[in-house]
Amino acid sequence: ESAYYVPHHLFDGFIQGFDGACNAIALAVLSGICMGERQPNLAAVSSRSSGSCSRSRSRSSASSTLEPNIEDSPGQEEHSDWQEKVRELAYRGFHLEQLLDFCAELGGQSSPMPDFNPWHSTTNDVVREAVIPLSRYEDGSGGVALATKWNWGEGLRAERLVTHTWSNTFIHLVAALVADADHADDDTSVTYEGFIPVLAEGRFEEVKQKLRPTG
């Protein structure tokens, strides 16, 4: 699997500033900063090698980024806080199978988003109507990142970095991740466009079966 970074193309002037502010607020909400997130138990994290949806190209370079040398440097406490936050975000990975199960839940009878339409619902729609509500604690005291809940509070080192645009159709985003995970180099390989109708029609088990031989 390859690392991805898809930068946003923003408008100039006021629109650029407004969009940036909205994205910053949304990132704070999704990352759990605005929910008083409880820290996952990173001590229990074991080395995992496959299935995560965010991965850096080089483990050595990722390691040096996550654990910079801050000895005898000015503002050491500030750097330590930054390092802790980077590590926290790096361990919010999730398995592609978990995402596919979430998509199946969206289209199911007990969907957290009853008006979900795979052909039209955007990433913003799904985040606002499903991801954020599912990320909250039942007692209303705050919440955690949905990936943290999926992993039962344990950290999972991400192996892919996935970015997106809020206005894109959510199933298209999922199709991009699935296409990236499809390593078949023969006639069985399916393109991003080919996965869209399969996912929109709810054929998630079919997708899982196709991806399992590739790990």
Secondary structure, 3 states (H helix, E strand, C coil): CCCCCCCCCCCCHHHHHHHHHHHHHHHHHHCCHHHCCCCCEHHHCCCCCCCECCECCCHHHHHHHHCCCCCCCCCHHHHHHHHHHHHHHHCECCEHHHHHHHHHHHCCCCCCCCCCCCCCCEHHHHHHHHHHHHHECCCCCCECCHHHHHCCCECECCEECCCCCCCCEHHHHHHHHHHHHCCCCCCCCCCHHHHHHHHHCCCHHHHHHHHHHHC
